Amino acid sequence: MSRLESFIRRMSAQRDILDDLAGRLDAVPGPILEIGFGNGRTYDHLRQRFPGRRILVFESVVVPDLPFLPPPEDLLVGDVRDTARHLPDAGAALVHADIESGLADRDDGLGHWLPALVARLLAPGGFAASGCPLPHPRLAPHPLPPGVPAGRYFVARRLPGPG
Ligand SMILES: C[S@@+](CC[C@H](N)C(=O)[O-])C[C@H]1O[C@@H](n2cnc3c(N)ncnc32)[C@H](O)[C@@H]1O
């Protein structure tokens, strides 16, 4: 498979998962946390699929002159490990994390901190969608929507109890 095909399949999985979660989030209060703004493509999708839901965006490097950005109060610039520090525990309905670089030595390190951060921020019953696995005792793998093969993108649900 070419890198282009791999990218397309990954983005299709991301879109299909977020569309599937749009029908599941109504009972879970709280904002959506979008970790990794990039060019804002996923942010644009989220704001269309979850109208009326606040979306807080975390990005270490914001590209200037993008056609749209989140409102300034919803854009937290810096490493999410720092900028999410002030957020309350168990307050988010959905965390979407798309922060892989494609560089194995860098991405391998995500497992040391991202699952714990997501588990802390998610409300009980809230969902996480991520480009990498989120192994954590408080996060249960959630079934993928039909047509999304295992291992391409990951969905988890926050179990009840403290983070
Ligand atoms: C794959 S891109 C995200 C693409 C995005 N979903 C879109 O629609 O364009 C990953 C982004 O995550 C950001 N990022 C990586 N590590 C981060 C961190 N620790 N904190 C905040 N942002 C981070 C990078 O700067 C990059 O813009």
The ligand as an SDF file (V2000), in Angstrom:
LIG
                    3D

 27 29  0  0  0  0  0  0  0  0999 V2000
   -1.5620   15.0740   12.1250 C   0  0  0  0  0  0  0  0  0  0  0  0
   -1.6100   16.7600   12.5560 S   0  0  0  0  0  0  0  0  0  0  0  0
   -3.3130   17.0400   12.9250 C   0  0  0  0  0  0  0  0  0  0  0  0
   -4.1390   17.1600   11.7030 C   0  0  0  0  0  0  0  0  0  0  0  0
   -5.5180   17.6770   11.9850 C   0  0  0  0  0  0  0  0  0  0  0  0
   -6.3830   16.6100   12.4810 N   0  0  0  0  0  0  0  0  0  0  0  0
   -6.1180   18.3260   10.7700 C   0  0  0  0  0  0  0  0  0  0  0  0
   -7.3100   18.1380   10.5170 O   0  0  0  0  0  0  0  0  0  0  0  0
   -5.4130   19.0450   10.0550 O   0  0  0  0  0  0  0  0  0  0  0  0
   -0.8820   16.7090   14.1670 C   0  0  0  0  0  0  0  0  0  0  0  0
   -0.8280   18.0540   14.8690 C   0  0  0  0  0  0  0  0  0  0  0  0
   -0.6210   17.8240   16.2490 O   0  0  0  0  0  0  0  0  0  0  0  0
    0.2160   18.8430   16.7550 C   0  0  0  0  0  0  0  0  0  0  0  0
    0.8600   18.3010   17.9760 N   0  0  0  0  0  0  0  0  0  0  0  0
    1.7350   17.2590   18.0560 C   0  0  0  0  0  0  0  0  0  0  0  0
    2.0970   17.0370   19.3290 N   0  0  0  0  0  0  0  0  0  0  0  0
    1.4250   17.9570   20.0800 C   0  0  0  0  0  0  0  0  0  0  0  0
    1.4000   18.2460   21.4810 C   0  0  0  0  0  0  0  0  0  0  0  0
    2.1230   17.5290   22.3750 N   0  0  0  0  0  0  0  0  0  0  0  0
    0.6020   19.2590   21.9170 N   0  0  0  0  0  0  0  0  0  0  0  0
   -0.1400   19.9900   21.0370 C   0  0  0  0  0  0  0  0  0  0  0  0
   -0.1520   19.7590   19.6960 N   0  0  0  0  0  0  0  0  0  0  0  0
    0.6330   18.7610   19.2220 C   0  0  0  0  0  0  0  0  0  0  0  0
    1.2030   19.1230   15.6200 C   0  0  0  0  0  0  0  0  0  0  0  0
    1.7560   20.4230   15.7320 O   0  0  0  0  0  0  0  0  0  0  0  0
    0.3100   18.9460   14.3950 C   0  0  0  0  0  0  0  0  0  0  0  0
   -0.1970   20.1730   13.9430 O   0  0  0  0  0  0  0  0  0  0  0  0
  1  2  1  0
  2  3  1  0
  2 10  1  0
  3  4  1  0
  4  5  1  0
  5  6  1  0
  5  7  1  0
  7  8  2  0
  7  9  1  0
 10 11  1  0
 11 12  1  0
 11 26  1  0
 12 13  1  0
 13 14  1  0
 13 24  1  0
 14 15  1  0
 14 23  1  0
 15 16  2  0
 16 17  1  0
 17 18  1  0
 17 23  2  0
 18 19  1  0
 18 20  2  0
 20 21  1  0
 21 22  2  0
 22 23  1  0
 24 25  1  0
 24 26  1  0
 26 27  1  0
M  CHG  2   2   1   9  -1
M  END
$$$$
